[in-house]
Amino acid sequence: MGRGDGTGRIVSPPGADDTGTGILHVDMDAFFASVAVLDDPSLAGKPLIIGGSQSRGVVSSASYEARRYGVKSAMPVAIALRLCPTAIVVNPPYSRYTEMSRQVMAIFDEITPLVEPLSIDEAFLDVRGARRLWGSPGKIARDLRVRVKERTGLTCSVGVAATKHVAKMASTISKPDGLLIVAEADTEAFLRPRSVRALWGVGPKAAEALESRGIRLISDVLDTPGPVLEQVLGPAMGQRIWHLARGIDAREVHTGRAEKSVGHEETFHTDISDTATLHVELRRLADRVGARLRQQHFEASTISIKVRFSDFTTLSRSRTLPEPTSVGQRIGDAAIELFDGIDRRQAVRLVGVRGEKLRPATAAATLWDDDAEWRRVEGALDGATARFGRGAVTRGSLLGPARGGGALPTNPRPSYEH
């Protein structure tokens, strides 16, 4: 299976069978580093780190040459340079990335109106209705890669499959600058040898729970009874893994591109170092974000956090969720996971949580709903809030260290973005 450094890639030969496919996942190759090379060709072939200052900066991205030394996103630049001393640190303005992203997405729109951007450098395309105009999904993918290269100078990797999940896996395995087609009939054979960690939505904890029971490959999942998976992972996640391992994925390509975001921030009277206290504040903010999303009938595809330290250094982190959500519990889980990935050496002055890439809320139409119980609980909380006011009913955990430690937040500030 392909790795983040581009080794072990698998690509399809010319004329590969694309029967039963129609979903493309297009992922730009080392997008940030590639844009830097585009602007300065002398950087081509060199290990590049995209990030801030060497003393306190964090790696935003890295070229494949740097990744082979173990350099990864979110790693402190100082550590990355110890791993790869010859790396060159560059930091083009973010506006340059958004400019190139707009160019790439415009090319996707020329192929099909059914485009679902996942981030600044990747998207799903449903080309099932574009066959008459552009040819088979395999041909469309090949022509698209050529078009992106000729128009922008950037390369991309494309996975072609019958479902979003398998298409995304295929694009990852084909990187960099590759194309991998998985015919519908070949889906199970394609999935069997892959790690359970490759399944969309399986995080480290779920993977560890499976691996501790000898379930390491997707083939092991296929050989495990559904009730056993549910016992290990819980009913919702167990059902999800059972279906994904079989290539069953009911998710369609959604074209909604709402640009609004919903967020809340808290600035503290005194800087806070205690992790438990900060977790409570992140959970509180996540609940408020979820409540506003539900009130406005939106769901967030991406969760981001902002952390400001005592010296006013400010960091932000974000992650795209497997499924859009308005559930505060899910938002809080993502926010805390992002927060725990930050190397904190100072006390914290401010934290913020934001839901981004919003889309209109819809009734769950998938084969699983991880958040069914929490939806019911938070729906009841919404009803109590509407009747008695915000704060009348809250989580017991929110009455913990943050409220007992004397570090009360000041001026909790909602933020709006359109």
N, C-alpha and C positions, 0 to 999 in steps of 0.2 A: 504494500500500500504506500502511496506517496506520502512524504513527510513535509514538514514546514520548510525544509531546506531544499526541496525539489528533488531529492534522491528517491529512487524507487518508483518513479512515475510510470504509469501505464497509459498508452494511447491506442486508439483504434486505427486499423489499417484503412487505406482508401477502399471505398465501397462496402464498408461494414454494414451489416444488417441493422436497420432502424425500424423494423416492423413493430407496430403497436406503440411507438413513442410519440411525443408531441410536446413535452416540457423541456425547456432548456434552462440550465443554470449557468450564467455567465459571470465569471469572477476575474477581475483585472489582476494581472500578475505583479505582486509587490508594488502596488499602485503608487504609494508615496515615494518610494525610492525610484521607481521608473520615471515619474514626473521630474524628479531632480536630475536624472540622467538626460532626459529630454531637453532640459534647459541648459545642461552643461555636459556635452558628450564626452568630455575628458574623464568623467566619473564612471563611464561604462566599464563593466568587468571588475570593478573594485568593491571591496566590502564597505557598504554605506549604512550609517545609522541615522534615522530621521528622529530628531529629538532636540531638547533644549540644551542648556549649559552642561558642561561636563561635570560640574560639581554637584548640582541638584536636579538636573534634568532627567526625564524619563523617556525611554525608547517608545516612539509612536509606531515605527515600522522599521524594517531593515531589508536590505537586498538579500538575495539568495546566497551571495558570497559570504555575507556576514552571518546568516542563519546557520551555515555549516559549522560555525564555531560555537554554536549554542546561544547566539543572541536572539532574544525574543521580545515581543511587544510587552510594554508595561514594566520592563526591567530598568532599574536605574542606569543611566548612561555610564556612570563610573564603573559599574560591574561589567557592562557590555564591553567597555574598552579593555578591561582586564582579560576578558575572554578572547577578544580580537583586537590586539594593540594596534594593528595596521588600519583599523577602520577609520573612515572619514565621517565626521559628524556634520550633517547639513540640516537646515531648517527653513525650507522655502515658506513663503506666506501661505496661510490656509486658503486664501482666495484663489490661489493658483490651482489647488486641488479641486475646489468646487467648480472652477471654470472648465477643467478637463472632464470632470464628472458630468457636467451638463452636455458636453460634446458627445460623450459616450452614450448617455441615456437617450439623446436625440437620435442616434443611429439605431438603437433598439426600437424606438418608436416608429422608425421607417419600415421595420419588418412586420410588426404587429401592434395593434393598440392594447393588447393584453400583456402589459409589462408591470411587474411588481418589484420596485427597488427594495433591496434589503438594507443597503447602506450606501455610502458614497461611491463604492467600487464594485458592487455586485447586484444582480437582479435575476428574477425568474421571467421567462418569456413563454407564453402559451402559443405555439405556432400551429396548432391543429387546424385552425381556420385559414392558414396562410399557404397551404400546400399548392393550391391552384395558381397562385401568383408567384411563389418562390421555389416550389419543389418540395421534396421530402424533408423531414426534420434534420436528417444528417447533412443534406446539401445546404439547408438554411444555415446550420451551425458553421459549416466550412466557409460559406460566403460571408457570414457575419464576422468571423475572425479576420478575414482578409480586409473587409471594409473598415473595421476598427483600426487595423494596423495602418492602412493607407491614409485614413483621414486624420488619425491622431498620433501616429508613431508609437503607440502602446500595444502591447500584446495582452491577450486574454486567454483563459482556459474555459472550455465549455463542456458541461456534462449534458448528455441527451438521454432521456429515459421516459417511462410512462408516468412517473410521479415526481413530485417536487423533492421528496426525500432522497430517492435514488439519484436523481439528476445532480443534486448538491454533492452527494458522496462522489459521484463520477468526476465532477469538475475538480474536486480536491485531489483525487488520485492522479489526474492528468497534468497537474501543475508541475512546472510552468509551461506556458505556451503550448498547451495540448488540447486534444479533443478525445473524449471517451464516450462511445455510444453503447448503451445497454438496451438491447431489444427486450420487449416485454417478456418474451418466453425465456430469456436468459437471466431474468431478475434474481431468482433464487440462487442460481449458480454464482452470480456476481456477489451476492450478499454473504453466502455461507462462510468464506474464509476470512471475512473482515472482523476486526475487533468489535466487541460490544460498545467500546468507547466511540466508535464511528457512527452509532445510531443517533439521529438527531434528537436532542433533548436529554440524552443520558449524560449527566454531569459526573464529576469525580466521585461523589458519595454513592450514587446509584451504581456506578461501575465497580467500585470497591465492594459493594454488597453482593453483586453478581459474581465477581471474581473470587471472593472468599468462599463461594460455594461451587467453584470449578466451572462457572459459566463465563468463559473468556472470549469465545468467538460467537458470531451470530449462528453458526451451526449448532453450538451448544444451546442457544435460546430455542432453536427449532426443535431440538430434542427434549426440551423441558416442558412438562405439562403446564398449561395456563394457570391452574390453581397454585402451583409452586411459585411461579413468577409473581403472582399477586401476594403470596405470603412474604416473599422477599422484599418486594418494592411497594406494596400497597395495591389495592384494586385498580385505581386509575392508571398508575404507571405500569403495572403488570400487564394490563390490557393493551396499553400503547406499545410496549416493547413486543408483545406477542404479534401485533399487527405489522409493525414496521419491519420486523425480522422476515416477514413474508412478503414484503413489498407492498403492503396494503396501506394506502395513504389517501384519505378522502379530501385533503386540502386542495383547494383550487387556487389559481393565480388571481390575486386581487389587485385591481388597478388603482384603488383609492390612494391618493398621495397627499393627504391632509398634512399641512405644514405646521399646524398649531402644536404647541406643547403645553403641558400643565405641570407646574412645579411649586415647591415650597422650600424656604430656607429658614434657618434659625441661627442667630448670632447670640453667643453666650455672654453673660455678665463677666465671667472669668473663664479663662481657657481651660479645657478639659483634657485630661490624659487617660482617664479610666475607660477601657474598651467597653465594658458592660454598659456604662452610662451612655456612651456614644451609640451603641447598638440600640438602646431604648429610644434615643432621639431619632435615629434613622427610621425605626419602626413607626414612630409617631408621625413623622413626615410622610412616610409611605401610605399610611392609612388615610391621611388627609388628601394626598394625591389621588388615591383610589376613589375616595368619596366624591371628589370633584369630577373625576372621569365618569363615574356612574350618573352623577347629576346631569352632566352634559351629554350623556349617551355616547361616550367615546371609549375606545380601548387603546392602550399604548403598545406599540410593537417593540420599542426600545426603552430601557431604563438607564438613566444616567445619574451620577452623583457629583456633587462639588464639595471639596474639602479645603478650607482655608486654615493655615497654621498660624501659630502665634507671631511669626515674623512676616505675616501677610502673604506668604507663598501660597498660591492657589492651584489645586490639581482637579482635574475632572476625569471621570472614567465612565464608560457606557458599555452595555451589552444588549444584543438583540435577543429577544425571547423566542422560544420555539413556537409559541402562540401568543397573539396579542391578548392583553388582559386589562381589567379594571379592578382586579382583586388586590386589596391592600396587602394581604399576606404574601402573595406572589411578588408584588413590587418590593416589599420589605426584604424578602429573601434575596432578591437580586441585588438590592442596594447594599445589604450587609456583606454579601459575597464580594462585591466590588470594593467595598471599604476595607475588608480584611486583606485584600491583595495589595494594598498600599503600604509602602515602607514608611512607617510613621516614627519620626525621631523627635518630634516636637508636640507640644500640646495643641489642641484644635480650638480654633476661634469660631468657626462657622461650618455647618454642614447643610447640604441641600440635596433634595431628591426631585427628579423630574421624569415625567412620562413623555416620550417623544414618538414621532411618526404615528400620529393618531389616525384611527379609522373609525367609522361609525360602528357602534356596538351592534352585534347580531346575535341571535340565539345560536348556541353551540350546535354546529352541524357536522362535527367530526365524530369519529367512532369512540372518542374518549373525552373526558372532561376532568382534568386533574383537580379542578377547583370547585367542584359541585358543592361540597360541604361548606367551604369558605364563602361561596356566593350566598348561600342561605343565611349564614351567620352575619355577614356584612350587610345583607339586605335587611335583616332585622335591626341592625345598628342604625342603618339609614332611616328606618321608620321611627326609631326612638329619637334620633337627632331631630327629625322633622317635627316631632311632637313636643320634645322637651328642651331642644337646643343642643348645640355642640358641646361635648364634654360631660353631658348628663350620664352617658353610658360609655365606658371605654375599656380597653384591655386591662386586665390585672397587671400585666407586666409593665404597663406604662406608668404604674404608680410606684415603680421600683427605684433604682439608684438615682435616676435623674432628678426625681422629685425629693429624694431624701438627702442628696449630697450637696445641696446648697448652690448648685450651678444651674439656676433656672435660665431658660432661654429668654431672650428679650426680643420684643417686637417681631414675632413670627411673621414672616413676610411671604405672601403669595406672589407668584410671578406668572406673567402671561406672555405668550409669544404667538404671533400670527405671521 
